[in-house]
Amino acid sequence: MKKNIHPNYFPNAVFTCACGEKYTIGSTKESNTTEMCAACHPFYTGNERTVDTAGRVEKFKARQSAATKVKSTK
């Protein structure tokens, strides 16, 4: 391996999530922040968080329920 071309490795780097959770892992940075982690991500927590822009979620849910009603009448 070539010398002096690899970044420094920090075996006890601290990664902090926006929710406040902290993880100690190995990295080339001493510390870093992230917006989501396993403690707050909707996939892992089971909580659904939707950002509604101009009622799009309601429109989608209305179309979805209308489509299931049409299927059930046939």
C-alpha positions, 0 to 999 in steps of 0.5 A: 500500500502507498503511504500517506494517501489514506485518511485517518481512521477514528475507531470511536467516532460519534454520530449524532442523529437529529432525534438525539440518539448517539452511535459510536462507530468507526469512521474517517470523521471524528463526529458527524450528524444525520437527520434520521436513524433506526430510532426515528425512521418511520420504516423501523418505528412503524409510525407513518409521517406524511408531509402534506403539500396542498392536500395531496395526501387527502386526494390520494386517499380519496382516490384510493378509497373510491377505487376500492369501492368500485372493485367491491361493487363488481 
